[in-house]
Structures are given as structure tokens and as C-alpha cells.
Amino acid sequence: MVDISVTLPDGSARKLPDGATGADLAADIGKRLAKDAIITVVNGVETDLDVPLADGAEVSIVTLDSEEALHTLRHSTAHVLAQAVLELWPGATFAIGPPIDDGFYYDFELPDGGTFTDEDLERIEAKMREIVKARQPFVRSEMSPAEAKELMADHQYKRLIIDAVTAGGDDDELATEAGGETISFYRNSDAFVDMCVGPHVPDTGKLGHFKLMSVAGAYWRGSEDNQMLQRIYGTAWHSKKELAAHLNRLEEAAKRDHRKLATELDLVSFPSELGGGLAVWHPKGGIIRKQMEDYSRQRHEEGGYEFVYTPNLANGRLFETSGHLDFYADGMYPPMEMDNGTYYPKPMNCPMHCLIFGRGQRSYRELPLRLFELGTVYRYERAGTLHGLLRIRGFTQDDSHIYCTQEQLQDEIASLLDFCVSVLRAFGFEDFVFNLSTRDPEKSVGSDEIWELATDALRKALESHGIDYSVKEADAAFYGPKIDIDVKDAIGRSWQLSTIQADFNLPDRFDLEYVAEDGNRKRPIMLHRALFGSIERFFGVLVEHFAGNFPAWLAPVQAQLLPVAASHNDYAQSVVEQLQAAGLRADMVEATDPLGKRIRNAKKQKLPYVLVVGDDDVAAGTAGVNPRGGDVERDVPIADFIARLTADVEAGS
């Protein structure tokens, strides 16, 4: 029998019999690998373990406990979910079911417009575990589109996918070859088959560490014009331990949900009378927001920025010039017809900043010109995507636009990177990830040459700064490429916050010029930079990062006085006045309720300090200090406490 030779990741070669598969290779290397193997990567392409290997192929084995395995585990578990639902609900049909971050989902349509309940999820999970226990093998096959449609005769959404792909479209749910001449399927029981790209685990017995999480409505293909389906979300992991850790993270995240905490702490609300995606800030939330904005203004003033203000709406001609009406209309609110034209609420501040730059002749001596505005914008987000302050329709950006020469560009970007990181650190973030996003040709303006110049400038700034970064291909839209800065919060979740975007396009669209040193007129380069991203979203992230336990400098009430009895009210009020005179935020709750109840209420408000005062304190000018998360301290002189709290505020703690 003729041997074949394959190359392993370490560069070594291994000879196998002709027709040997990935499973054979794993067994040839060792029993442990054969047991743990789930798929093969051949010349960079993931394949099933039972696919024969070609002579000269570069091959690696993906094992059950590896990070690379999660996508396959979740994909295979989604198939088991679909099988369970179709077995439990005769007459049900299914649509798509991809793996996603941390899990998977599948969309279903139940007979007679039925919906799933929480009790149904328990039944489905039990059925899934029966399927896992049966160790059903995943078996791949291929057939023509006509045969595929016949096989999927009872599943209209699968037939729609077949029609779309064979007509020249693309769909991650379906594998086609030779221009749609064959379609791949996976069967893991006589009763269940699904068309799919694959690969999959060898059999369902490799699965098991999963949990169904929730049910939600989902329109077919995400369009409100289509049928509403039932989407079941689940999560799947390598091991029972990892599953438990993930569920613990979700539980902690639920406790930190900014919508819940904003209500409990009386910070922000979303009145239905306003409409979806719009918030009002209550006094306590307003105090925190003011601290954020004051800090931002101070840092921008120190950084050489000039403050500008622009209106909340503009004539549509402005957005025709900027390109928003061509490339961003779906994200804008509908127009308002006025007596002198068509007006739109502004989705971005940058067109108006371009008008400011273009007003009058500019000299190279003025560059870089850094404009800053806390500007409120309005963007239409679909109702299903709204999520408290994290995805909202009306919000305020800490928006900067910097106009510079090409020679200044790299240094300006490097300076912005330092500026962004230093501000994020001031709010308690220390773990950063930098991403460089390149052009999405379907959602952008300008020439390839301009985009390449801008991308190269961002890349050089990152590299000259010694920053490790990842590239997100085709992730940047509209003006130009961008650097996104992600942060990790207290429980390890990643949030995209700051953005730096290089733009050669808007200066051209607005015909912006400056007089260069040689007397010639040149185009400036424009940098878009939102540091918080938006005040609202950044605030929501802060609430969840701190779990409502804001550091003293941000806390709306930094110290609360609790008199033991009504006879101590006057003294407590005098302490409040001393704290306020020192520039600190303090209040008092009079002794109308029992002290224990008032202490419990104060702790629920997550205050940095609670001060209790009684007879001895009135006589000695002291207080009992209850620091958040610490032990009670008795007989603390008020002057000492003021110095301590002042130091906390100045240190940003």
C-alpha cells in the first residue's frame, strides 16, 4: 500500500497509509490524542476527523480542551438543540443555528404560532442529554440543490437558504461547491439531519457541558418584514468547571446590570413617555455625570483643545456634503420638513466641526487645531437592539476633531493614544486591548489610496509606540480606518470605549484647506476621537465595572451622617456643613427611623462612608466612621475624617 506523508505543526513529517484520516493520524501519534481529538485542520482548513488526508498536507489535530475547539463544540451542540426541539414538537421547523461568543442559538417556528416557556427549556435540556448519552455520530453527506430541497420539504427556511445560496449568495449555514452544485449535510440520527458547513465533533458523546439560557423573539433574517421566530440561546464549554465559572460570571453580571443599579441607586431612568432609547438623568446620576464632564473638560483644556458648540439639527444639505445621507441614512432619524428646507437631527458632530474649520483662511501655524465638544447626537437604533445606556438613541459624545498636516499625523495619533489611556486609567481601567480596523468596502467612502494612507498612519503610530495590536479586517466604515481601545472590567468583560479614526475624506468633501509654509494651499488631515465614546455608554460601563460602588471622587454622596437620636440632629447637620465647606458631598438622614434600618438603607446606596454620631461624639467633636467594605471606626475627629476623605477624592479612590 502506498504511503502518504503529512507535516505536523512542529515541522516533523509522519507517514501514513494512503486513505488515512485525521482520526488515524491522531491514533498513530498516541492513544490520548485519539481520545481527545475532535477535528482536523488541513492546510489551514478545518475538517472532520474522518476525512482522508492528502499527501504533503500540513495537518494539526484540534483537541477537546483547546480554545480552538469551542466553536466546534458549540456548533455541534446547536445541532443537538435543534434535534431535541424537532423531536419534542412534531411539526416544528428550524431556521439557522450558529455558534456565537460564549455559546450558540437556534431559531424555530412552532406549530400554530406556539412559544417556548422556561419549563420547556428544562424539557429540551433533558432531551439533549439523552441525545448526548446516545453518542450519535455526526455523518457528513452531499447532494444536489434539488435533492436538498426535497429532503428539506417540511422546512421552509432551509429551502429559502438553499435558493439564496444557489442563486449566488453566501450563507455560513450552508456549504456549496462548484457554484452551488452540491450541498453538504450532517446527520446524527435517523430522525435528524441538517445542512451545514461543518466540521462537527465525531459524535454527540463529546458534548455535554452546556446549558440553555433564554428564549427571545427573532425575525427571520433580522428583518421586521419577515416572520417572527423563537430563538433559544445556550452556552457550551470544555468542562463542567468552565461552564460553572461562566454561569457565575453571568450571575455577577446580572447583579451589576446598570439598568437595575441605576434604578436602585436613583441615577437614571427610561420613562416610557419619552419613547424607546431615551433616558433622563436624576440628581444623583447628574452629579456623577458632572464629575465625568468636568474631568473631561479639564483634561482637554490642559491638552490644548479649543471648545466649540454646535446645534442638534441641521439642513439636509450638510449631510449630503458629508456623505451621511448616502452611507448612514439608516442610522439617522427621519427628516423634518421646514419652510426653508429639510432638516435632520445630527447623528455626528464632525460635519459641523468641518464648517468651523472652513470658516476663514487657515495657516499651517494653527495646526494641529484640536476642536472639542460635548455634543448630543441622535441615532436611530432598532428597538430590539436597545440596551439601557449601552445602546441608546440620544447620547452625548466627548467628541474631538483634530486637523493636522500629514507630517504631524503620526505624532498626533501617538499623543492621542497616551491621552486616551491616561483618562481611562483615571476611571479605574488598567487592562487594554488595541484593535486596528481596516476598510469595509461596502460601507465606506473615498479611494483605496486614501484609505491605505490613513491605515498606514495608524499602523505606524501603534508600532512606533510599541503597542501590541490586532487587526480587524473590513471593520471600519464610512470615513476611514480606526484604532479602537477595549478595556477589561472588574469581572473580565471587554468593552470597546475609545476610538481614534484617521480621515482623509471629509476634508476633501468640505474642501478644507490651509496655507502651507511654502504658500501653497493644502488639505488638512482630520482625526476623529471619542474618548468616552459617549457619556451615556461610558457611565453604564462604569456602573457595571464598579457594581455601583463608585470611588469617592465620583460618588454622588461621599458621606452620609446618621444621628443616633433626634437630639443629635443638630450636631449631625453641623458636620454635614463642615464637609460641604471642604468641598465634599454629604447629607444627613434624620433619626425618624431606627438606626439599624437607616444604616442598612445607607449601605444599599453603596456610599463610600457612613458616619454615625451620638452623645459622646457631640461632646468630643467626633464620629463613628463606617467605611464601605471596612470595619467600624470609633471616635474619629471630624477634622481627621475631612482630611481622609479629601485625600481619597484627590487620589481618585
Secondary structure as UniProt FT lines:
FT   STRAND          3..7
FT   TURN            9..10
FT   STRAND          13..17
FT   TURN            18..19
FT   HELIX           22..29
FT   HELIX           31..36
FT   STRAND          37..42
FT   TURN            43..44
FT   STRAND          45..48
FT   TURN            49..50
FT   TURN            55..56
FT   STRAND          58..63
FT   TURN            64..65
FT   TURN            67..68
FT   HELIX           69..88
FT   TURN            90..91
FT   STRAND          93..94
FT   STRAND          99..100
FT   TURN            101..102
FT   STRAND          103..109
FT   HELIX           111..113
FT   HELIX           118..133
FT   TURN            134..135
FT   STRAND          139..143
FT   HELIX           145..151
FT   TURN            152..154
FT   HELIX           156..166
FT   TURN            167..168
FT   TURN            172..173
FT   STRAND          176..177
FT   TURN            178..181
FT   STRAND          182..189
FT   TURN            190..191
FT   STRAND          192..195
FT   HELIX           204..206
FT   STRAND          210..219
FT   HELIX           220..222
FT   TURN            224..225
FT   STRAND          228..236
FT   HELIX           240..256
FT   HELIX           258..264
FT   TURN            265..266
FT   STRAND          268..269
FT   HELIX           272..274
FT   TURN            276..277
FT   STRAND          280..281
FT   HELIX           283..302
FT   TURN            303..304
FT   STRAND          306..307
FT   STRAND          313..315
FT   HELIX           316..322
FT   HELIX           324..327
FT   HELIX           329..331
FT   STRAND          336..338
FT   TURN            339..340
FT   STRAND          341..345
FT   HELIX           350..357
FT   HELIX           364..366
FT   STRAND          369..378
FT   HELIX           383..385
FT   TURN            388..390
FT   STRAND          394..404
FT   HELIX           406..426
FT   TURN            427..428
FT   STRAND          432..444
FT   HELIX           448..464
FT   TURN            465..466
FT   STRAND          469..478
FT   STRAND          482..488
FT   TURN            490..491
FT   STRAND          494..503
FT   HELIX           505..509
FT   TURN            510..511
FT   STRAND          514..515
FT   TURN            517..518
FT   STRAND          521..522
FT   STRAND          525..530
FT   HELIX           535..546
FT   TURN            547..548
FT   TURN            552..554
FT   STRAND          559..563
FT   HELIX           566..568
FT   HELIX           569..581
FT   TURN            582..583
FT   STRAND          586..588
FT   TURN            591..592
FT   HELIX           595..604
FT   TURN            605..606
FT   STRAND          609..613
FT   HELIX           615..620
FT   STRAND          622..627
FT   TURN            628..629
FT   STRAND          633..637
FT   HELIX           638..651
//
